[in-house]
Amino acid sequence: MMVKITEEPQPWTAPTASASLGGGPARTCRVSRESDGTLRLSLTGFAMVGVDVALLWTQNGTGFSIVGTVVPPPAGGMPGVYMRVDTTVGAVDRRRSRRVSVQVPAVLILPSGQMFPGLAIDLSLGGARVIVDLDVDDLGEEALIDLVDGLAPGQLVTLEVLLPDGPADINGQVRGSDEPGDVRLLFVDMDAEVRDRLDAFQQTQ
């Protein structure tokens, strides 16, 4: 069934979402919608009021994101982190991010520090598809195991792409892998300068 492009982002309908507070690492949580329109994230620990929140989730097979701000919990509210959606930014349907088919040299860097060269073949401001160069003779069994473990859905990795004006490092969360070495990433915590460079590169394609 085709999903209408006007579909409203509803993170509370997703089994889980990923939240990044203040540019920090993405954390998995459940989302519920409160009667006053704020969202409650099932996160433990302290969150400073006023901190930016980036919320990422998949809805009907499509990646969505919204940005907002941490607000004080309501009196008598359930435990968790509460956020107000930033209406000046609004909800971003990642299908509307301009996606271009390219072959950009890239290096995938796992949390372990292992580096795997490859190509970013599908690139947008929201994410990328990366094909890792799996030369088994050079990699060895241990490196292949690291690669499989490091590319499990939800894992955070770094993608270094070689743009015309130089390399750019982008943090990403693994959305899935169709087969070993073929990985789909959702970008998180992207630096504003890198975003501008990536946008400018896309305009030339």
SULCORNOR-V970260 format. One record per residue. PHI is phi in whole degrees, -180 to 180 (999 if undefined). PSI is psi as a letter, one per 20 degrees, with the letter a starting at -180 (NA if undefined). Layout:
phi;psi
PHI;PSI
PHI;PSI
This chain:
phi;psi
999;p
-77;p
-92;p
-68;q
-69;i
-91;j
-56;p
-79;p
-66;p
-136;n
-63;h
-72;i
-89;i
-84;q
-58;g
-147;r
-137;r
-117;p
-120;p
-120;o
-104;p
60;k
79;j
-82;a
-65;q
-73;p
-125;p
-78;p
-155;r
-98;q
-122;p
-129;q
-101;p
-88;r
-65;h
-89;j
93;i
-74;r
-111;p
-107;p
-103;p
-81;m
-108;q
-99;r
96;r
-85;p
-131;p
-71;p
-61;p
98;i
-73;q
-69;q
-128;p
-111;p
-116;p
-124;p
-160;r
-112;p
-133;o
53;l
81;j
-119;p
-80;p
-127;r
-150;q
-138;q
-121;q
-160;a
-136;p
-67;p
-122;r
-62;q
-67;q
-70;q
-61;p
77;j
-76;r
-67;q
-61;q
145;a
-104;p
-105;p
-132;q
-104;p
-69;p
-80;o
-69;i
-73;h
-97;g
76;a
-89;p
-112;o
-87;o
-68;i
-69;i
-88;i
-67;p
-67;o
-112;p
-122;q
-85;o
-139;r
-134;n
-103;p
-56;p
-147;q
-129;p
-96;p
-112;o
-82;r
-57;h
-73;i
97;i
-62;p
-118;p
-127;o
-72;q
-176;b
-131;p
-87;o
-108;i
-146;o
-131;p
-144;r
-70;i
-97;h
176;a
-158;q
-110;p
-123;p
-107;o
-85;p
-76;o
-97;n
-94;n
-58;h
-61;h
-85;h
-72;g
85;r
-65;g
-64;g
-67;h
-66;h
-64;g
-59;g
-64;g
-63;g
-65;g
-73;i
-108;k
-68;q
-52;p
96;i
-68;q
-98;p
-135;r
-118;p
-112;p
-103;o
-109;q
-95;n
-84;r
-56;h
-97;j
125;r
-71;q
-137;p
-96;p
-130;p
-78;p
-142;q
-115;p
-70;p
-92;h
170;r
-143;o
-67;h
-160;r
-53;p
91;i
-117;o
-126;q
-108;p
-116;q
-111;o
-71;p
-133;q
53;k
-72;p
-63;p
-60;h
-65;g
-64;g
-60;g
-64;g
-66;g
-66;g
-62;g
-63;h
-64;g
-64;h
-64;h
-88;i
-89;NA
